[in-house]
């Protein structure tokens, strides 16, 4: 999110770094500890901009999935839509990481946000004009792919930018607060998406309003990016994209802690997120609560994620973070196992809330460990590898879970995944891995 530097790095950083000096009080209240990263102006700007934009994105996703199914009444089109949005992340994230280490991260993010804004407003215009159904469907798929490409380049730049906005000692707190904004947006966005459909007689017009509103939310993060000051500017290199990408892969591979954390993040998302990925199946076939129960399950999971992130934010200076993450992953897997045995609905809701708390402990601590280990010069590439692992685990896990669920009861599949999740963490805990030393 900065411009290419022409002056030496140290002089440049000194000229552009925000004033992050703050007095450390002998004792801080719990609230002050939880939200301490908000004392940094630049982080505060980015957080509120990102939250507004993320809420709009989740609002559009919910509205778009609904309108696509209403237009086609075929589930395969929602599947194609989801694939079109996520495939670019798997294809281009590593390239995005190289760029984040070469050029201004703010510029990358600005291009990403403007691209997504144009896609959202284009979709709003097509829906408002009520173009033919299949033309709208395929246009939505194409625009989702373009927006996904923008996200694949913006994601590594965003992750690499956060550590430049706060002091190193407050980085775990900043990462936990960033998790909060993401999961709050995941709850608030879909909830807001129901309002236009409830008050408008035309579903296409309601969808158009949702898409247009999402387009406007990108202005919040664009404003934040244009007004903030950044303390580190990547130095351009001329080694070539392929060479720098391989350099990043080798860097992660030869650092055992980074390699292990990347593997753990993949395992945690592939094995630990499937209960929520298949919440509609659980609500329909296991708990028999219908669409209302599905929404409740998602909301409770989101609330648990926010609660977990708040707890992690308050414990930002915890020691032995790697060991704690492994213990929390063991608890995460055991809670999923208990959830599969729950017969009473209230108990299932309580367990999915608790599982989401443990999930956020694991994700936040692993992410903060990766950020603390890596250097600024390699941060974009390392975070792109981490994001590829983190983002790739969930869809691949869902693919395997869906296949297995056609042959075995879903609760049994989830139970095995919970057991594997705990055993994976236990293996690292008992091994000589350096993860538990951090």
PECORHU-V152902 format. One record per backbone hydrogen bond with DSSP energy under -1.0 kcal/mol. NH is the residue of the N-H (numbers start at 1). CO is the residue of the C=O. E is the energy in kcal/mol with one decimal. If there is no record, write none. Layout:
NH|CO|E, NH|CO|E
This chain:
5|234|-1.1, 12|8|-2.6, 13|9|-2.9, 14|10|-2.1, 15|11|-1.9, 16|12|-1.9, 17|13|-2.4, 20|18|-1.2, 33|29|-2.1, 34|30|-2.3, 35|31|-2.0, 38|35|-1.4, 39|36|-2.3, 40|37|-1.6, 44|40|-2.4, 45|41|-2.5, 46|42|-2.4, 47|43|-2.8, 48|44|-2.1, 49|45|-2.0, 50|46|-3.0, 51|47|-2.6, 52|48|-2.0, 53|49|-2.2, 54|50|-2.9, 55|51|-2.5, 56|52|-1.8, 57|53|-2.2, 58|54|-2.6, 59|55|-2.1, 60|56|-2.4, 61|57|-2.4, 62|58|-2.1, 63|59|-2.3, 64|60|-3.3, 65|61|-2.5, 66|62|-1.7, 67|63|-2.5, 68|64|-2.5, 69|65|-1.7, 70|66|-2.2, 71|67|-1.9, 72|68|-1.8, 73|69|-3.0, 77|74|-1.3, 79|75|-1.7, 80|76|-2.4, 81|77|-2.3, 82|78|-2.3, 83|79|-2.3, 84|80|-2.7, 85|81|-1.7, 86|82|-1.7, 87|83|-2.9, 90|86|-1.3, 91|87|-1.9, 92|88|-3.2, 93|89|-1.1, 96|92|-2.3, 97|93|-1.9, 98|94|-1.6, 99|95|-2.2, 100|96|-1.9, 102|99|-1.5, 103|99|-2.6, 108|104|-1.8, 109|105|-2.2, 110|106|-2.6, 111|107|-2.5, 112|108|-2.3, 113|109|-2.8, 114|110|-2.7, 115|111|-2.2, 116|112|-2.1, 117|113|-2.3, 118|114|-2.4, 119|115|-2.1, 120|116|-2.4, 121|117|-2.5, 122|118|-2.3, 123|119|-2.2, 124|120|-2.2, 125|121|-2.2, 126|122|-2.4, 127|123|-2.2, 128|124|-2.5, 129|125|-2.2, 131|126|-1.5, 136|132|-2.4, 137|133|-2.4, 138|134|-2.4, 139|135|-1.9, 140|136|-2.5, 141|137|-2.0, 142|138|-2.3, 143|139|-2.7, 144|140|-2.2, 145|141|-1.8, 146|142|-2.0, 147|143|-2.6, 148|144|-2.2, 149|145|-2.1, 150|146|-1.9, 151|147|-2.2, 152|148|-2.0, 153|149|-1.1, 154|150|-2.3, 155|151|-2.8, 158|154|-2.5, 159|155|-2.5, 160|156|-2.4, 161|157|-1.2, 162|158|-1.5, 164|161|-1.6, 165|162|-1.9, 170|167|-1.5, 171|168|-1.4, 174|170|-2.1, 175|171|-2.5, 176|172|-2.2, 177|173|-2.4, 178|174|-2.1, 179|175|-1.9, 180|176|-1.7, 181|177|-1.9, 182|178|-1.7, 183|179|-2.3, 184|180|-2.8, 185|181|-2.0, 186|182|-1.6, 187|183|-1.1, 188|184|-3.0, 189|185|-2.5, 191|187|-1.1, 192|188|-2.5, 193|189|-1.6, 194|191|-1.0, 195|192|-1.3, 198|194|-1.4, 199|195|-1.7, 200|196|-2.0, 206|202|-2.0, 207|203|-2.6, 208|204|-2.3, 209|205|-2.1, 210|206|-1.9, 211|207|-2.6, 212|208|-2.5, 213|209|-2.5, 214|210|-2.1, 215|211|-2.0, 216|212|-1.7, 217|213|-1.5, 219|216|-1.5, 220|217|-1.2, 222|218|-2.1, 223|219|-2.4, 224|220|-2.0, 225|221|-2.5, 226|222|-1.9, 227|223|-1.1, 228|224|-1.0, 244|240|-2.2, 245|241|-2.5, 246|242|-2.4, 247|243|-2.1, 248|244|-2.0, 249|245|-2.2, 250|246|-2.7, 251|247|-2.1, 252|248|-2.0, 253|249|-2.4, 254|250|-2.6, 259|255|-2.7, 260|256|-2.7, 261|257|-2.5, 262|258|-2.4, 263|259|-1.9, 264|260|-2.7, 265|261|-2.3, 266|262|-1.7, 267|263|-2.4, 268|264|-2.7, 269|265|-1.9, 270|266|-2.7, 271|267|-2.3, 272|268|-1.8, 273|269|-1.1, 277|273|-1.7, 278|274|-1.9, 279|276|-1.6, 282|278|-2.2, 283|279|-2.9, 284|280|-1.9, 285|281|-3.1, 286|282|-1.4, 287|282|-2.9, 289|283|-2.7, 290|283|-1.1, 294|290|-1.8, 295|291|-2.3, 296|292|-2.1, 297|293|-2.4, 298|294|-2.2, 299|295|-2.5, 300|296|-2.7, 301|297|-2.0, 302|298|-2.4, 303|299|-2.6, 304|300|-2.3, 305|301|-2.2, 306|302|-2.2, 307|303|-2.4, 308|304|-2.6, 309|305|-2.3, 310|306|-2.3, 311|307|-2.1, 312|308|-2.3, 313|309|-2.4, 314|310|-1.8, 315|311|-1.0, 318|315|-1.9, 324|320|-2.3, 325|321|-2.4, 326|322|-1.9, 327|323|-2.2, 328|324|-2.6, 329|325|-1.9, 330|326|-1.9, 331|327|-2.1, 332|328|-2.4, 333|329|-2.4, 334|330|-2.2, 335|331|-2.2, 336|332|-1.8, 337|333|-2.0, 338|334|-2.3, 339|335|-2.3, 340|336|-1.7, 348|344|-1.9, 349|345|-2.5, 350|346|-2.1, 351|347|-2.4, 352|348|-2.3, 353|349|-1.9, 354|350|-2.1, 355|351|-2.8, 356|352|-1.8, 357|353|-1.7, 358|354|-2.3, 359|355|-2.4, 360|356|-2.0, 361|357|-1.8, 362|358|-2.3, 363|359|-2.8, 364|360|-2.5, 365|361|-2.1, 366|362|-2.4, 367|363|-2.4, 368|364|-2.4, 369|365|-2.1, 370|366|-2.3, 371|367|-2.2, 372|368|-2.1, 373|369|-1.9, 374|370|-1.9, 382|378|-2.6, 383|379|-2.8, 384|380|-1.7, 385|381|-1.9, 386|382|-2.4, 387|383|-2.8, 388|384|-2.2, 389|385|-2.0, 390|386|-3.0, 391|387|-3.6, 392|388|-1.7, 393|389|-1.5, 396|392|-1.6, 397|393|-2.6, 398|394|-2.5, 399|395|-2.2, 400|396|-2.0, 401|397|-2.7, 402|398|-2.9, 403|399|-1.9, 404|400|-2.5, 405|401|-2.5, 407|404|-1.7, 408|404|-2.1, 413|409|-1.8, 414|410|-2.7, 415|411|-1.9, 416|412|-2.1, 417|413|-2.2, 418|414|-2.5, 419|415|-2.0, 420|416|-2.6, 421|417|-2.2, 422|418|-2.0, 423|419|-2.6, 424|420|-2.4, 425|421|-1.6, 426|422|-2.5, 427|423|-2.4, 428|424|-1.7, 429|425|-2.3, 430|426|-2.0, 437|434|-1.4, 438|435|-1.4
